Amino acid sequence: MFRNRTVSLVIPAYNEEETIRHVVEEFRQEPHLDEIVVVDNNCKDRTAELAAAAGARVVQESRPGYGSALLAGMDAAKGDILVLVEADGSFRARDVEKLLVYLDDAGMVMGTRTTRQMLEQGANMRSILRWGNVFMAKFLQLLWLRPHEPRFTDVGCTYRALTRETFTKIRPRLSQTGPAFSPEMMCAALQERCRIIEIPVTYAARIGGESKHSDTFSRQFRTAWKMFRTIVRKRFFERSAPVPKRDPADRVSGR
């Protein structure tokens, strides 16, 4: 629990038996987490069994894809605050508190993996991948410069926290089943005029398995193209929530 609000951790998983026990056990040591939800996204190995044995609550999601798994996990989670993380061991439990603290000032707190000083040796953030994320993030930032003036450097970082209120607002706007779900969440929050803050998090080498979206150049290109199309669609072809009208009395009083 964090400041009288319950906290759920959501971990999407597809064939992560090499890493899932380690990840669940590490995050169970984080005192602010009330539950850990692992989403079994059609795993063909012992991921679900090992996650449950380590103390996680396992939910099933038959629709394939990273976005499908995250959405199912957030739907199933019970917490007032939702924290999302990968199953590969590349993120650190100690950063949970950092994300939670900034929720005092925002509806969603994004982690970024592009801060060089926070990259550990062996992390999957080679130059082309790092700068590709920065470019796409700045593109998204530019499209929403008015009226939000966001500051982003990473569109693909799973590690993030959001309030239940924010999730309820953006839930109807989420439809991507793959890696484009990550920037779609960012765009949906901006469409609903939620405040978003980005902070650096530690990014380490995977402790097992391989990335499903960025292990080869061709996969990186396909992922980037899907993200680009999603950002453009959200900005130009979907209506944003109207700007709340201020009461005349508030303007007079300066509130």
C-alpha positions as CSV (number, residue, x, y, z in Angstrom):
1,M,0.0,0.0,0.0
2,F,1.2,3.5,-0.8
3,R,-0.3,6.4,1.1
4,N,-3.6,4.6,1.8
5,R,-3.9,3.3,-1.8
6,T,-3.5,-0.3,-2.7
7,V,-1.0,-1.1,-5.4
8,S,-1.1,-3.9,-8.0
9,L,1.8,-5.0,-10.2
10,V,0.9,-6.3,-13.7
11,I,3.4,-8.6,-15.6
12,P,2.6,-9.8,-19.1
13,A,4.2,-13.1,-19.8
14,Y,4.7,-15.3,-22.9
15,N,7.0,-18.3,-22.3
16,E,9.0,-16.6,-19.6
17,E,9.8,-19.7,-17.4
18,E,13.5,-18.8,-17.3
19,T,12.8,-15.4,-15.6
20,I,9.4,-15.3,-14.1
21,R,10.2,-16.8,-10.7
22,H,13.1,-14.4,-10.2
23,V,11.0,-11.3,-11.2
24,V,8.1,-12.2,-9.0
25,E,10.3,-12.9,-6.0
26,E,12.2,-9.7,-6.5
27,F,9.1,-7.6,-6.7
28,R,7.5,-9.4,-3.7
29,Q,10.2,-7.7,-1.6
30,E,8.9,-4.3,-2.6
31,P,6.8,-3.3,0.5
32,H,4.3,-1.1,-1.3
33,L,2.9,-3.8,-3.6
34,D,-0.3,-5.5,-2.4
35,E,-0.6,-8.0,-5.2
36,I,1.4,-9.2,-8.3
37,V,-0.7,-10.2,-11.3
38,V,1.0,-12.4,-14.0
39,V,-0.9,-12.7,-17.2
40,D,-0.4,-16.0,-18.9
41,N,-0.7,-15.1,-22.6
42,N,-0.9,-18.5,-24.1
43,C,2.3,-19.8,-22.5
44,K,3.5,-23.2,-23.7
45,D,6.0,-23.7,-20.9
46,R,5.8,-23.6,-17.1
47,T,5.5,-19.8,-16.7
48,A,2.1,-19.9,-15.0
49,E,3.1,-22.7,-12.6
50,L,6.3,-21.0,-11.6
51,A,4.7,-17.6,-11.2
52,A,2.0,-19.0,-8.9
53,A,4.6,-20.9,-6.9
54,A,6.5,-17.6,-6.4
55,G,3.4,-15.9,-5.0
56,A,1.7,-14.2,-8.0
57,R,-1.9,-14.4,-8.9
58,V,-2.1,-15.8,-12.5
59,V,-4.8,-14.7,-14.9
60,Q,-5.3,-16.1,-18.4
61,E,-5.5,-14.1,-21.6
62,S,-6.1,-16.1,-24.9
63,R,-5.9,-13.1,-27.2
64,P,-2.2,-13.0,-28.3
65,G,-0.1,-9.9,-27.9
66,Y,1.7,-7.6,-25.5
67,G,-1.2,-5.1,-25.4
68,S,-3.8,-7.8,-24.9
69,A,-1.9,-9.2,-21.9
70,L,-1.4,-5.8,-20.3
71,L,-5.0,-4.9,-20.7
72,A,-6.2,-8.2,-19.3
73,G,-3.9,-7.7,-16.3
74,M,-5.1,-4.2,-15.6
75,D,-8.7,-5.3,-15.9
76,A,-8.1,-8.1,-13.4
77,A,-6.0,-6.1,-10.9
78,K,-7.6,-4.9,-7.7
79,G,-5.3,-2.0,-6.8
80,D,-6.1,1.7,-6.7
81,I,-2.7,2.1,-8.4
82,L,-1.5,-0.1,-11.3
83,V,2.2,-0.6,-12.0
84,L,3.3,-2.3,-15.2
85,V,6.6,-4.2,-15.7
86,E,8.3,-6.7,-18.0
87,A,8.8,-10.4,-17.1
88,D,12.4,-10.5,-18.4
89,G,14.2,-9.1,-15.3
90,S,15.3,-5.9,-17.1
91,F,13.7,-3.6,-14.5
92,R,14.4,-3.1,-10.8
93,A,11.9,-3.4,-8.0
94,R,13.5,-0.5,-6.2
95,D,12.2,1.9,-8.8
96,V,8.5,1.2,-7.9
97,E,8.6,3.7,-5.1
98,K,10.0,6.3,-7.4
99,L,7.1,5.9,-9.8
100,L,4.6,6.0,-7.0
101,V,5.9,9.2,-5.5
102,Y,5.4,11.1,-8.7
103,L,1.8,9.9,-8.9
104,D,1.1,12.7,-6.4
105,D,1.6,15.1,-9.4
106,A,0.2,13.1,-12.3
107,G,-2.3,10.5,-13.4
108,M,0.4,8.4,-15.2
109,V,4.2,8.2,-14.6
110,M,6.2,6.8,-17.4
111,G,9.7,5.3,-17.1
112,T,12.3,6.0,-19.6
113,R,15.2,3.7,-20.6
114,T,17.0,6.3,-22.7
115,T,19.0,8.0,-19.9
116,R,22.5,6.7,-20.5
117,Q,23.5,7.0,-16.8
118,M,20.7,4.5,-15.9
119,L,21.6,1.8,-18.4
120,E,23.4,-1.2,-16.9
121,Q,26.0,-3.2,-18.9
122,G,24.4,-5.5,-21.4
123,A,21.0,-3.8,-21.5
124,N,19.1,-4.1,-24.8
125,M,19.3,-0.5,-25.6
126,R,21.8,-0.2,-28.5
127,S,22.3,3.1,-30.2
128,I,19.8,2.6,-33.0
129,L,17.1,1.4,-30.6
130,R,17.7,4.1,-28.1
131,W,17.6,6.9,-30.6
132,G,14.7,5.4,-32.4
133,N,12.7,5.5,-29.1
134,V,13.8,9.1,-28.6
135,F,12.8,10.1,-32.1
136,M,9.4,8.5,-31.8
137,A,8.9,10.1,-28.4
138,K,9.7,13.5,-29.6
139,F,7.4,13.0,-32.6
140,L,4.6,12.2,-30.1
141,Q,5.6,15.2,-28.0
142,L,5.5,17.5,-30.9
143,L,2.0,16.4,-32.0
144,W,0.6,17.2,-28.5
145,L,2.7,20.3,-27.8
146,R,-0.5,22.3,-27.6
147,P,-2.1,22.3,-25.2
148,H,-0.2,19.7,-23.1
149,E,3.5,20.5,-23.6
150,P,4.6,16.9,-22.6
151,R,8.2,15.9,-22.3
152,F,9.0,12.3,-23.5
153,T,12.1,10.4,-24.5
154,D,10.8,6.8,-24.7
155,V,7.7,5.3,-26.2
156,G,8.4,1.7,-25.6
157,C,9.1,1.5,-21.9
158,T,6.7,-0.9,-20.2
159,Y,7.7,0.2,-16.7
160,R,5.0,2.8,-15.7
161,A,2.4,3.5,-13.0
162,L,-1.1,4.9,-13.3
163,T,-4.0,5.5,-11.0
164,R,-7.2,3.6,-11.3
165,E,-9.0,6.8,-12.2
166,T,-6.7,7.3,-15.2
167,F,-7.1,3.7,-16.3
168,T,-10.9,4.0,-16.2
169,K,-10.7,7.2,-18.4
170,I,-8.4,5.7,-21.0
171,R,-9.7,2.1,-21.1
172,P,-12.3,2.7,-23.9
173,R,-9.5,4.2,-26.1
174,L,-7.2,1.2,-25.9
175,S,-7.3,-1.3,-28.7
176,Q,-3.8,-2.2,-29.8
177,T,-2.8,-5.8,-29.1
178,G,0.9,-5.5,-29.8
179,P,3.8,-3.3,-28.8
180,A,2.0,-0.2,-30.2
181,F,-0.1,-0.5,-27.0
182,S,2.6,1.4,-25.1
183,P,2.4,4.7,-27.0
184,E,-1.3,4.2,-27.4
185,M,-1.6,4.5,-23.6
186,M,0.4,7.7,-23.7
187,C,-1.8,9.1,-26.4
188,A,-5.0,8.1,-24.7
189,A,-4.0,9.8,-21.5
190,L,-3.3,13.0,-23.4
191,Q,-6.6,12.7,-25.2
192,E,-8.3,12.5,-21.8
193,R,-6.2,15.4,-20.6
194,C,-4.5,13.4,-17.9
195,R,-1.2,14.7,-16.7
196,I,1.8,12.5,-17.6
197,I,5.3,12.7,-16.1
198,E,8.4,10.8,-17.4
199,I,11.2,9.8,-15.1
200,P,14.4,7.7,-15.7
201,V,14.5,4.1,-14.5
202,T,17.2,1.6,-14.3
203,Y,17.4,-0.7,-17.3
204,A,19.4,-3.9,-17.1
205,A,20.2,-6.9,-19.3
206,R,17.5,-9.5,-19.6
207,I,18.2,-12.5,-17.3
208,G,16.8,-14.9,-19.9
209,G,14.9,-15.3,-23.1
210,E,14.8,-12.8,-26.0
211,S,12.8,-9.7,-26.9
212,K,9.7,-10.4,-29.0
213,H,9.8,-6.9,-30.6
214,S,13.4,-5.6,-30.8
215,D,15.8,-8.5,-31.1
216,T,16.3,-7.9,-34.8
217,F,16.4,-4.9,-37.1
218,S,13.3,-6.1,-39.0
219,R,11.3,-6.5,-35.8
220,Q,12.4,-3.1,-34.7
221,F,11.3,-1.5,-38.0
222,R,7.9,-3.2,-37.9
223,T,7.4,-2.2,-34.3
224,A,8.4,1.4,-35.0
225,W,6.0,1.6,-38.0
226,K,3.1,0.3,-36.0
227,M,3.8,2.8,-33.2
228,F,4.0,5.7,-35.8
229,R,0.7,4.7,-37.3
230,T,-0.9,4.5,-33.9
231,I,0.3,7.9,-32.8
232,V,-0.9,9.6,-36.0
233,R,-4.3,7.9,-35.8
234,K,-4.8,8.9,-32.2
235,R,-3.8,12.5,-32.8
236,F,-5.6,13.2,-36.1
237,F,-8.4,10.7,-36.4
238,E,-9.8,10.4,-32.8
239,R,-11.6,13.1,-30.9
240,S,-10.0,14.2,-27.7
241,A,-12.0,15.0,-24.5
242,P,-13.2,18.6,-24.5
243,V,-11.3,21.2,-22.5
244,P,-13.1,21.6,-19.2
245,K,-14.8,25.0,-18.9
246,R,-13.8,27.1,-16.0
247,D,-16.5,28.7,-13.8
248,P,-16.5,32.5,-14.1
249,A,-16.3,32.7,-10.3
250,D,-13.0,30.7,-10.4
251,R,-11.5,33.2,-12.9
252,V,-12.5,36.1,-10.7
253,S,-11.0,34.5,-7.6
254,G,-7.9,33.4,-9.5
255,R,-8.4,29.7,-8.8
